Amino acid sequence: MKRILIDLDILTNALWKGTLNAPAVQFLERVKTGEFVVCTPYVLLDLVNKWKNKNVADRISEFYKLYSTEIITVEKLAKKLQETDADYEMLSKELTKITNKEDDSDLVLISSLFALDYLVTFNRKHLQSKREQISAFLKGKGLDLIIVVLPNEI
């Protein structure tokens, strides 16, 4: 079974646009059937909890809580960093030069450190269009490669 991380933009597109964003809705239906092992970093939940739109934030948090096979806590991340001897801050800073967004770099690094198969996102500007650069960066640092995909590509 494929291990995935679902970016927030998949959920926000499904919730705000509904059937207007059929790929997001269809993908989330597949997630609900248990087709994937969903790994969710706590940093995503923390980010959502800070949103002003509590209705949407609560719905997204509820989805992650119901359908995540594993929540990657701060403690799990710290343990993984210790095991791999990775300098997360340095890696994040360097990767942000490629992705242009620290949040996106965090998702890539967490996906790699936990050997996830896919990072599912609609983020074309910072992630989709930089797939090759991201792979080259991870390979150059001796980290696991990940595949950044749109929901209809998995």
MARKE-706592 format. One record per atom (N, C-alpha, C, CB): residue number from 1; x, y, z; chain. Coordinates in steps of 0.02 Angstrom, whole numbers, plus 50000, padded with zeros to 5 digits. Glycine has a CB too. Example, Ala and Ser with C-alpha at 12.3 -4.5 7.8 and 13.67 -1.06 7.14 Angstrom:
# MARKE-706592
(node 1,(50660,49716,50390),"A")
(node 1,(50615,49775,50390),"A")
(node 1,(50660,49835,50390),"A")
(node 1,(50565,49776,50452),"A")
(node 2,(50642,49888,50354),"A")
(node 2,(50684,49947,50357),"A")
(node 2,(50645,50002,50394),"A")
(node 2,(50704,49970,50286),"A")
# end
This chain:
# MARKE-706592
(node 1,(50042,49941,50000),"A")
(node 1,(50000,50000,50000),"A")
(node 1,(50044,50062,50000),"A")
(node 1,(49952,50000,50061),"A")
(node 2,(50027,50111,49960),"A")
(node 2,(50067,50172,49954),"A")
(node 2,(50059,50216,50015),"A")
(node 2,(50048,50210,49891),"A")
(node 3,(50116,50242,50039),"A")
(node 3,(50118,50288,50096),"A")
(node 3,(50121,50358,50069),"A")
(node 3,(50179,50273,50143),"A")
(node 4,(50074,50400,50091),"A")
(node 4,(50068,50467,50062),"A")
(node 4,(50061,50521,50116),"A")
(node 4,(50008,50471,50016),"A")
(node 5,(50078,50582,50095),"A")
(node 5,(50064,50642,50133),"A")
(node 5,(50018,50684,50089),"A")
(node 5,(50130,50681,50154),"A")
(node 6,(49962,50706,50117),"A")
(node 6,(49914,50746,50079),"A")
(node 6,(49922,50819,50099),"A")
(node 6,(49841,50722,50092),"A")
(node 7,(49941,50861,50051),"A")
(node 7,(49949,50932,50063),"A")
(node 7,(49881,50964,50078),"A")
(node 7,(49984,50967,50002),"A")
(node 8,(49882,51017,50116),"A")
(node 8,(49820,51052,50134),"A")
(node 8,(49780,51075,50074),"A")
(node 8,(49836,51113,50177),"A")
(node 9,(49814,51092,50019),"A")
(node 9,(49778,51119,49962),"A")
(node 9,(49729,51068,49931),"A")
(node 9,(49828,51142,49909),"A")
(node 10,(49742,51005,49940),"A")
(node 10,(49695,50954,49916),"A")
(node 10,(49630,50960,49954),"A")
(node 10,(49725,50882,49923),"A")
(node 11,(49635,50965,50020),"A")
(node 11,(49576,50970,50062),"A")
(node 11,(49539,51036,50053),"A")
(node 11,(49595,50961,50135),"A")
(node 12,(49577,51091,50050),"A")
(node 12,(49543,51155,50042),"A")
(node 12,(49508,51159,49974),"A")
(node 12,(49594,51213,50048),"A")
(node 13,(49538,51132,49922),"A")
(node 13,(49505,51131,49857),"A")
(node 13,(49441,51090,49858),"A")
(node 13,(49552,51105,49803),"A")
(node 14,(49443,51033,49891),"A")
(node 14,(49384,50990,49895),"A")
(node 14,(49329,51023,49936),"A")
(node 14,(49403,50922,49926),"A")
(node 15,(49348,51056,49991),"A")
(node 15,(49298,51086,50035),"A")
(node 15,(49268,51151,50006),"A")
(node 15,(49328,51100,50102),"A")
(node 16,(49311,51194,49979),"A")
(node 16,(49286,51258,49955),"A")
(node 16,(49255,51254,49886),"A")
(node 16,(49342,51308,49954),"A")
(node 17,(49283,51213,49843),"A")
(node 17,(49257,51209,49775),"A")
(node 17,(49211,51149,49764),"A")
(node 17,(49315,51205,49726),"A")
(node 18,(49213,51102,49811),"A")
(node 18,(49169,51044,49806),"A")
(node 18,(49176,51008,49740),"A")
(node 18,(49097,51064,49817),"A")
(node 19,(49120,50993,49709),"A")
(node 19,(49121,50955,49646),"A")
(node 19,(49153,50993,49589),"A")
(node 19,(49051,50935,49627),"A")
(node 20,(49163,51058,49599),"A")
(node 20,(49199,51097,49547),"A")
(node 20,(49271,51074,49542),"A")
(node 20,(49196,51172,49562),"A")
(node 21,(49296,51044,49595),"A")
(node 21,(49363,51016,49594),"A")
(node 21,(49358,50940,49601),"A")
(node 21,(49408,51046,49650),"A")
(node 22,(49334,50909,49548),"A")
(node 22,(49322,50837,49548),"A")
(node 22,(49384,50796,49565),"A")
(node 22,(49296,50816,49481),"A")
(node 23,(49445,50813,49539),"A")
(node 23,(49503,50773,49557),"A")
(node 23,(49516,50770,49632),"A")
(node 23,(49565,50800,49522),"A")
(node 24,(49508,50826,49667),"A")
(node 24,(49519,50827,49740),"A")
(node 24,(49466,50784,49775),"A")
(node 24,(49517,50899,49767),"A")
(node 25,(49403,50793,49756),"A")
(node 25,(49349,50757,49787),"A")
(node 25,(49356,50682,49775),"A")
(node 25,(49281,50782,49761),"A")
(node 26,(49370,50663,49713),"A")
(node 26,(49378,50592,49696),"A")
(node 26,(49437,50561,49733),"A")
(node 26,(49387,50584,49621),"A")
(node 27,(49492,50598,49737),"A")
(node 27,(49550,50572,49773),"A")
(node 27,(49534,50561,49846),"A")
(node 27,(49610,50621,49766),"A")
(node 28,(49501,50608,49878),"A")
(node 28,(49485,50601,49949),"A")
(node 28,(49437,50543,49961),"A")
(node 28,(49455,50666,49976),"A")
(node 29,(49394,50529,49913),"A")
(node 29,(49350,50471,49919),"A")
(node 29,(49392,50407,49919),"A")
(node 29,(49298,50469,49862),"A")
(node 30,(49443,50405,49878),"A")
(node 30,(49489,50347,49877),"A")
(node 30,(49524,50341,49944),"A")
(node 30,(49540,50354,49820),"A")
(node 31,(49545,50397,49973),"A")
(node 31,(49578,50397,50038),"A")
(node 31,(49531,50367,50090),"A")
(node 31,(49600,50469,50059),"A")
(node 32,(49468,50387,50088),"A")
(node 32,(49419,50363,50137),"A")
(node 32,(49408,50287,50134),"A")
(node 32,(49352,50398,50127),"A")
(node 33,(49421,50257,50077),"A")
(node 33,(49412,50184,50071),"A")
(node 33,(49472,50146,50100),"A")
(node 33,(49403,50165,49998),"A")
(node 34,(49524,50181,50120),"A")
(node 34,(49582,50149,50148),"A")
(node 34,(49633,50126,50096),"A")
(node 34,(49561,50090,50188),"A")
(node 35,(49629,50155,50036),"A")
(node 35,(49675,50135,49983),"A")
(node 35,(49748,50153,49997),"A")
(node 35,(49653,50168,49918),"A")
(node 36,(49759,50203,50040),"A")
(node 36,(49826,50228,50054),"A")
(node 36,(49840,50228,50129),"A")
(node 36,(49834,50299,50025),"A")
(node 37,(49903,50227,50145),"A")
(node 37,(49925,50240,50213),"A")
(node 37,(49940,50314,50215),"A")
(node 37,(49990,50195,50234),"A")
(node 38,(49900,50351,50253),"A")
(node 38,(49906,50423,50256),"A")
(node 38,(49947,50442,50317),"A")
(node 38,(49836,50457,50258),"A")
(node 39,(50002,50478,50305),"A")
(node 39,(50045,50502,50358),"A")
(node 39,(50040,50578,50359),"A")
(node 39,(50119,50479,50348),"A")
(node 40,(50022,50604,50416),"A")
(node 40,(50011,50676,50422),"A")
(node 40,(50057,50706,50474),"A")
(node 40,(49937,50691,50440),"A")
(node 41,(50098,50752,50454),"A")
(node 41,(50142,50785,50503),"A")
(node 41,(50102,50833,50547),"A")
(node 41,(50199,50822,50469),"A")
(node 42,(50119,50833,50610),"A")
(node 42,(50085,50877,50657),"A")
(node 42,(50089,50950,50635),"A")
(node 42,(50115,50870,50727),"A")
(node 43,(50142,50969,50599),"A")
(node 43,(50148,51039,50577),"A")
(node 43,(50089,51060,50534),"A")
(node 43,(50214,51049,50538),"A")
(node 44,(50060,51014,50496),"A")
(node 44,(50000,51031,50457),"A")
(node 44,(49940,51044,50502),"A")
(node 44,(49983,50974,50407),"A")
(node 45,(49931,51001,50551),"A")
(node 45,(49875,51011,50598),"A")
(node 45,(49883,51075,50638),"A")
(node 45,(49870,50951,50645),"A")
(node 46,(49944,51089,50658),"A")
(node 46,(49959,51150,50695),"A")
(node 46,(49943,51212,50652),"A")
(node 46,(50032,51152,50717),"A")
(node 47,(49962,51209,50589),"A")
(node 47,(49948,51264,50543),"A")
(node 47,(49872,51276,50535),"A")
(node 47,(49980,51251,50475),"A")
(node 48,(49835,51222,50525),"A")
(node 48,(49763,51226,50516),"A")
(node 48,(49730,51255,50579),"A")
(node 48,(49734,51157,50500),"A")
(node 49,(49753,51235,50637),"A")
(node 49,(49723,51259,50699),"A")
(node 49,(49731,51335,50709),"A")
(node 49,(49755,51223,50758),"A")
(node 50,(49775,51366,50672),"A")
(node 50,(49785,51438,50677),"A")
(node 50,(49741,51478,50629),"A")
(node 50,(49858,51454,50664),"A")
(node 51,(49705,51443,50585),"A")
(node 51,(49664,51478,50536),"A")
(node 51,(49606,51515,50568),"A")
(node 51,(49637,51429,50484),"A")
(node 52,(49586,51570,50539),"A")
(node 52,(49530,51609,50564),"A")
(node 52,(49463,51576,50548),"A")
(node 52,(49532,51680,50536),"A")
(node 53,(49459,51544,50490),"A")
(node 53,(49397,51510,50470),"A")
(node 53,(49394,51444,50507),"A")
(node 53,(49394,51500,50392),"A")
(node 54,(49365,51446,50567),"A")
(node 54,(49363,51387,50611),"A")
(node 54,(49322,51330,50581),"A")
(node 54,(49334,51406,50679),"A")
(node 55,(49270,51346,50543),"A")
(node 55,(49229,51293,50512),"A")
(node 55,(49271,51250,50465),"A")
(node 55,(49170,51325,50474),"A")
(node 56,(49308,51282,50421),"A")
(node 56,(49350,51246,50373),"A")
(node 56,(49407,51212,50411),"A")
(node 56,(49378,51294,50319),"A")
(node 57,(49437,51247,50458),"A")
(node 57,(49492,51219,50497),"A")
(node 57,(49470,51155,50533),"A")
(node 57,(49519,51270,50547),"A")
(node 58,(49412,51157,50563),"A")
(node 58,(49386,51099,50599),"A")
(node 58,(49373,51041,50552),"A")
(node 58,(49322,51117,50637),"A")
(node 59,(49346,51055,50493),"A")
(node 59,(49331,51002,50445),"A")
(node 59,(49395,50969,50420),"A")
(node 59,(49289,51030,50386),"A")
(node 60,(49446,51010,50407),"A")
(node 60,(49510,50983,50384),"A")
(node 60,(49544,50943,50439),"A")
(node 60,(49557,51041,50360),"A")
(node 61,(49545,50970,50500),"A")
(node 61,(49574,50933,50556),"A")
(node 61,(49539,50867,50567),"A")
(node 61,(49571,50976,50621),"A")
(node 62,(49473,50868,50562),"A")
(node 62,(49434,50806,50571),"A")
(node 62,(49452,50755,50517),"A")
(node 62,(49359,50822,50569),"A")
(node 63,(49460,50777,50455),"A")
(node 63,(49479,50731,50401),"A")
(node 63,(49546,50699,50417),"A")
(node 63,(49481,50768,50334),"A")
(node 64,(49595,50740,50433),"A")
(node 64,(49662,50713,50448),"A")
(node 64,(49659,50664,50507),"A")
(node 64,(49711,50770,50463),"A")
(node 65,(49621,50681,50558),"A")
(node 65,(49617,50638,50617),"A")
(node 65,(49583,50572,50601),"A")
(node 65,(49580,50674,50674),"A")
(node 66,(49531,50574,50560),"A")
(node 66,(49494,50513,50543),"A")
(node 66,(49532,50467,50495),"A")
(node 66,(49428,50531,50513),"A")
(node 67,(49567,50497,50447),"A")
(node 67,(49595,50457,50392),"A")
(node 67,(49671,50450,50392),"A")
(node 67,(49574,50485,50328),"A")
(node 68,(49704,50479,50441),"A")
(node 68,(49777,50472,50445),"A")
(node 68,(49792,50407,50481),"A")
(node 68,(49809,50532,50482),"A")
(node 69,(49835,50368,50451),"A")
(node 69,(49858,50306,50481),"A")
(node 69,(49910,50323,50535),"A")
(node 69,(49888,50259,50428),"A")
(node 70,(49947,50376,50522),"A")
(node 70,(49999,50397,50569),"A")
(node 70,(50003,50473,50571),"A")
(node 70,(50068,50368,50549),"A")
(node 71,(50004,50500,50631),"A")
(node 71,(50019,50571,50641),"A")
(node 71,(50093,50575,50659),"A")
(node 71,(49972,50603,50699),"A")
(node 72,(50129,50613,50619),"A")
(node 72,(50201,50620,50632),"A")
(node 72,(50209,50678,50681),"A")
(node 72,(50241,50634,50565),"A")
(node 73,(50220,50659,50744),"A")
(node 73,(50225,50709,50797),"A")
(node 73,(50294,50741,50796),"A")
(node 73,(50211,50676,50866),"A")
(node 74,(50301,50793,50834),"A")
(node 74,(50366,50827,50842),"A")
(node 74,(50416,50777,50871),"A")
(node 74,(50359,50889,50887),"A")
(node 75,(50394,50735,50917),"A")
(node 75,(50438,50686,50947),"A")
(node 75,(50462,50634,50896),"A")
(node 75,(50402,50651,51006),"A")
(node 76,(50416,50611,50853),"A")
(node 76,(50435,50562,50801),"A")
(node 76,(50485,50593,50753),"A")
(node 76,(50373,50537,50763),"A")
(node 77,(50473,50656,50735),"A")
(node 77,(50519,50690,50690),"A")
(node 77,(50588,50698,50723),"A")
(node 77,(50491,50760,50670),"A")
(node 78,(50589,50718,50786),"A")
(node 78,(50653,50726,50821),"A")
(node 78,(50690,50659,50825),"A")
(node 78,(50641,50753,50893),"A")
(node 79,(50655,50605,50838),"A")
(node 79,(50686,50539,50841),"A")
(node 79,(50714,50520,50772),"A")
(node 79,(50635,50486,50864),"A")
(node 80,(50676,50532,50720),"A")
(node 80,(50699,50516,50652),"A")
(node 80,(50761,50557,50634),"A")
(node 80,(50643,50530,50600),"A")
(node 81,(50762,50620,50653),"A")
(node 81,(50820,50663,50640),"A")
(node 81,(50882,50637,50677),"A")
(node 81,(50806,50735,50660),"A")
(node 82,(50870,50613,50737),"A")
(node 82,(50926,50586,50777),"A")
(node 82,(50952,50522,50744),"A")
(node 82,(50902,50572,50850),"A")
(node 83,(50906,50479,50721),"A")
(node 83,(50926,50416,50688),"A")
(node 83,(50965,50429,50624),"A")
(node 83,(50864,50374,50672),"A")
(node 84,(50945,50479,50586),"A")
(node 84,(50975,50492,50521),"A")
(node 84,(51032,50542,50525),"A")
(node 84,(50923,50517,50473),"A")
(node 85,(51040,50573,50583),"A")
(node 85,(51091,50624,50593),"A")
(node 85,(51084,50681,50543),"A")
(node 85,(51161,50593,50586),"A")
(node 86,(51021,50697,50527),"A")
(node 86,(51007,50751,50479),"A")
(node 86,(51001,50818,50515),"A")
(node 86,(50943,50736,50439),"A")
(node 87,(51027,50870,50484),"A")
(node 87,(51021,50938,50510),"A")
(node 87,(50960,50969,50476),"A")
(node 87,(51086,50981,50497),"A")
(node 88,(50903,50962,50509),"A")
(node 88,(50839,50982,50479),"A")
(node 88,(50838,51055,50460),"A")
(node 88,(50782,50967,50527),"A")
(node 89,(50861,51098,50504),"A")
(node 89,(50859,51170,50491),"A")
(node 89,(50900,51188,50429),"A")
(node 89,(50884,51210,50552),"A")
(node 90,(50959,51158,50424),"A")
(node 90,(51003,51171,50367),"A")
(node 90,(50970,51144,50303),"A")
(node 90,(51072,51139,50378),"A")
(node 91,(50944,51083,50306),"A")
(node 91,(50912,51054,50248),"A")
(node 91,(50852,51095,50226),"A")
(node 91,(50891,50982,50263),"A")
(node 92,(50812,51116,50274),"A")
(node 92,(50752,51156,50258),"A")
(node 92,(50772,51223,50226),"A")
(node 92,(50712,51168,50322),"A")
(node 93,(50822,51254,50253),"A")
(node 93,(50845,51318,50226),"A")
(node 93,(50870,51310,50154),"A")
(node 93,(50901,51348,50271),"A")
(node 94,(50909,51258,50142),"A")
(node 94,(50934,51246,50074),"A")
(node 94,(50878,51228,50026),"A")
(node 94,(50987,51190,50075),"A")
(node 95,(50833,51186,50048),"A")
(node 95,(50778,51164,50005),"A")
(node 95,(50730,51222,49990),"A")
(node 95,(50739,51106,50037),"A")
(node 96,(50723,51268,50037),"A")
(node 96,(50679,51326,50026),"A")
(node 96,(50705,51369,49969),"A")
(node 96,(50674,51368,50091),"A")
(node 97,(50769,51366,49955),"A")
(node 97,(50796,51402,49897),"A")
(node 97,(50767,51374,49832),"A")
(node 97,(50874,51399,49896),"A")
(node 98,(50747,51311,49833),"A")
(node 98,(50717,51279,49774),"A")
(node 98,(50641,51290,49775),"A")
(node 98,(50733,51204,49773),"A")
(node 99,(50608,51276,49831),"A")
(node 99,(50535,51279,49834),"A")
(node 99,(50508,51349,49845),"A")
(node 99,(50510,51234,49889),"A")
(node 100,(50548,51393,49871),"A")
(node 100,(50529,51462,49887),"A")
(node 100,(50482,51469,49946),"A")
(node 100,(50497,51493,49827),"A")
(node 101,(50462,51414,49977),"A")
(node 101,(50418,51416,50035),"A")
(node 101,(50441,51366,50087),"A")
(node 101,(50344,51402,50014),"A")
(node 102,(50452,51389,50147),"A")
(node 102,(50475,51345,50200),"A")
(node 102,(50424,51290,50215),"A")
(node 102,(50488,51385,50264),"A")
(node 103,(50359,51306,50213),"A")
(node 103,(50308,51255,50225),"A")
(node 103,(50313,51198,50175),"A")
(node 103,(50237,51287,50222),"A")
(node 104,(50325,51214,50112),"A")
(node 104,(50332,51163,50061),"A")
(node 104,(50395,51122,50072),"A")
(node 104,(50333,51194,49991),"A")
(node 105,(50449,51155,50091),"A")
(node 105,(50511,51119,50105),"A")
(node 105,(50501,51070,50163),"A")
(node 105,(50567,51169,50122),"A")
(node 106,(50464,51091,50213),"A")
(node 106,(50450,51047,50270),"A")
(node 106,(50413,50984,50247),"A")
(node 106,(50410,51084,50324),"A")
(node 107,(50364,50992,50204),"A")
(node 107,(50326,50934,50180),"A")
(node 107,(50370,50886,50141),"A")
(node 107,(50267,50956,50137),"A")
(node 108,(50413,50914,50099),"A")
(node 108,(50460,50873,50060),"A")
(node 108,(50507,50835,50107),"A")
(node 108,(50499,50917,50010),"A")
(node 109,(50536,50871,50154),"A")
(node 109,(50585,50839,50199),"A")
(node 109,(50552,50785,50243),"A")
(node 109,(50617,50892,50244),"A")
(node 110,(50494,50799,50269),"A")
(node 110,(50460,50750,50310),"A")
(node 110,(50441,50689,50268),"A")
(node 110,(50396,50781,50342),"A")
(node 111,(50417,50700,50207),"A")
(node 111,(50401,50644,50162),"A")
(node 111,(50463,50602,50150),"A")
(node 111,(50373,50670,50096),"A")
(node 112,(50519,50634,50140),"A")
(node 112,(50581,50598,50127),"A")
(node 112,(50606,50561,50189),"A")
(node 112,(50635,50646,50102),"A")
(node 113,(50609,50595,50245),"A")
(node 113,(50635,50565,50306),"A")
(node 113,(50594,50504,50328),"A")
(node 113,(50635,50616,50362),"A")
(node 114,(50529,50505,50315),"A")
(node 114,(50486,50449,50334),"A")
(node 114,(50473,50402,50277),"A")
(node 114,(50421,50476,50362),"A")
(node 115,(50512,50409,50223),"A")
(node 115,(50510,50364,50165),"A")
(node 115,(50439,50355,50137),"A")
(node 115,(50537,50296,50184),"A")
(node 116,(50404,50411,50130),"A")
(node 116,(50338,50409,50101),"A")
(node 116,(50344,50403,50025),"A")
(node 116,(50296,50472,50120),"A")
(node 117,(50296,50372,49994),"A")
(node 117,(50298,50361,49922),"A")
(node 117,(50280,50424,49883),"A")
(node 117,(50253,50304,49903),"A")
(node 118,(50229,50460,49908),"A")
(node 118,(50204,50518,49871),"A")
(node 118,(50187,50576,49917),"A")
(node 118,(50143,50498,49831),"A")
(node 119,(50199,50636,49890),"A")
(node 119,(50173,50697,49919),"A")
(node 119,(50121,50721,49870),"A")
(node 119,(50230,50752,49931),"A")
(node 120,(50057,50718,49890),"A")
(node 120,(50002,50734,49846),"A")
(node 120,(49983,50808,49855),"A")
(node 120,(49941,50688,49859),"A")
(node 121,(49986,50846,49801),"A")
(node 121,(49975,50918,49806),"A")
(node 121,(49951,50947,49740),"A")
(node 121,(50040,50953,49827),"A")
(node 122,(49919,51005,49744),"A")
(node 122,(49903,51044,49684),"A")
(node 122,(49955,51099,49673),"A")
(node 122,(49832,51075,49690),"A")
(node 123,(50003,51104,49717),"A")
(node 123,(50051,51158,49716),"A")
(node 123,(50099,51151,49656),"A")
(node 123,(50091,51159,49782),"A")
(node 124,(50079,51180,49601),"A")
(node 124,(50120,51176,49540),"A")
(node 124,(50179,51224,49543),"A")
(node 124,(50077,51192,49479),"A")
(node 125,(50168,51282,49570),"A")
(node 125,(50220,51335,49569),"A")
(node 125,(50282,51315,49609),"A")
(node 125,(50191,51400,49595),"A")
(node 126,(50272,51291,49670),"A")
(node 126,(50328,51279,49714),"A")
(node 126,(50350,51206,49718),"A")
(node 126,(50311,51303,49783),"A")
(node 127,(50306,51160,49698),"A")
(node 127,(50324,51089,49704),"A")
(node 127,(50321,51051,49638),"A")
(node 127,(50278,51056,49753),"A")
(node 128,(50265,51054,49604),"A")
(node 128,(50257,51016,49542),"A")
(node 128,(50309,51035,49490),"A")
(node 128,(50187,51027,49513),"A")
(node 129,(50319,51099,49480),"A")
(node 129,(50365,51122,49428),"A")
(node 129,(50438,51112,49447),"A")
(node 129,(50352,51195,49412),"A")
(node 130,(50450,51092,49509),"A")
(node 130,(50519,51086,49534),"A")
(node 130,(50536,51013,49552),"A")
(node 130,(50530,51131,49594),"A")
(node 131,(50498,50966,49525),"A")
(node 131,(50508,50895,49542),"A")
(node 131,(50580,50873,49533),"A")
(node 131,(50462,50852,49500),"A")
(node 132,(50609,50888,49475),"A")
(node 132,(50677,50866,49461),"A")
(node 132,(50728,50897,49508),"A")
(node 132,(50695,50882,49388),"A")
(node 133,(50720,50962,49521),"A")
(node 133,(50766,50995,49567),"A")
(node 133,(50760,50967,49638),"A")
(node 133,(50752,51071,49567),"A")
(node 134,(50699,50953,49659),"A")
(node 134,(50688,50924,49725),"A")
(node 134,(50720,50855,49730),"A")
(node 134,(50612,50919,49741),"A")
(node 135,(50710,50814,49678),"A")
(node 135,(50741,50747,49678),"A")
(node 135,(50816,50752,49679),"A")
(node 135,(50718,50708,49616),"A")
(node 136,(50845,50797,49640),"A")
(node 136,(50917,50805,49638),"A")
(node 136,(50943,50827,49707),"A")
(node 136,(50938,50856,49584),"A")
(node 137,(50908,50871,49740),"A")
(node 137,(50927,50895,49806),"A")
(node 137,(50927,50836,49856),"A")
(node 137,(50880,50950,49831),"A")
(node 138,(50871,50799,49857),"A")
(node 138,(50866,50743,49904),"A")
(node 138,(50920,50691,49891),"A")
(node 138,(50797,50710,49899),"A")
(node 139,(50930,50674,49828),"A")
(node 139,(50981,50625,49810),"A")
(node 139,(51050,50650,49831),"A")
(node 139,(50980,50611,49734),"A")
(node 140,(51064,50713,49819),"A")
(node 140,(51129,50742,49837),"A")
(node 140,(51142,50742,49911),"A")
(node 140,(51133,50812,49810),"A")
(node 141,(51089,50743,49951),"A")
(node 141,(51096,50743,50024),"A")
(node 141,(51091,50672,50053),"A")
(node 141,(51043,50787,50056),"A")
(node 142,(51083,50623,50009),"A")
(node 142,(51078,50554,50032),"A")
(node 142,(51012,50537,50064),"A")
(node 142,(51133,50539,50080),"A")
(node 143,(50960,50576,50047),"A")
(node 143,(50893,50565,50076),"A")
(node 143,(50850,50525,50028),"A")
(node 143,(50859,50632,50093),"A")
(node 144,(50798,50494,50054),"A")
(node 144,(50751,50456,50012),"A")
(node 144,(50716,50503,49963),"A")
(node 144,(50700,50419,50056),"A")
(node 145,(50710,50478,49902),"A")
(node 145,(50674,50516,49851),"A")
(node 145,(50599,50510,49863),"A")
(node 145,(50691,50491,49780),"A")
(node 146,(50563,50561,49845),"A")
(node 146,(50490,50560,49849),"A")
(node 146,(50463,50580,49780),"A")
(node 146,(50462,50607,49905),"A")
(node 147,(50401,50565,49770),"A")
(node 147,(50369,50584,49707),"A")
(node 147,(50314,50634,49724),"A")
(node 147,(50341,50521,49668),"A")
(node 148,(50318,50693,49694),"A")
(node 148,(50267,50744,49703),"A")
(node 148,(50217,50734,49647),"A")
(node 148,(50298,50817,49702),"A")
(node 149,(50153,50724,49666),"A")
(node 149,(50101,50709,49617),"A")
(node 149,(50037,50749,49628),"A")
(node 149,(50085,50635,49618),"A")
(node 150,(50000,50757,49574),"A")
(node 150,(49932,50783,49577),"A")
(node 150,(49887,50725,49599),"A")
(node 150,(49910,50813,49508),"A")
(node 151,(49829,50739,49627),"A")
(node 151,(49786,50685,49651),"A")
(node 151,(49766,50635,49596),"A")
(node 151,(49724,50714,49681),"A")
(node 152,(49759,50658,49535),"A")
(node 152,(49740,50612,49481),"A")
(node 152,(49799,50575,49451),"A")
(node 152,(49704,50651,49426),"A")
(node 153,(49860,50586,49477),"A")
(node 153,(49919,50551,49452),"A")
(node 153,(49937,50490,49495),"A")
(node 153,(49978,50598,49449),"A")
(node 154,(49900,50479,49547),"A")
(node 154,(49915,50423,49592),"A")
(node 154,(49860,50370,49587),"A")
(node 154,(49923,50448,49666),"A")
# end
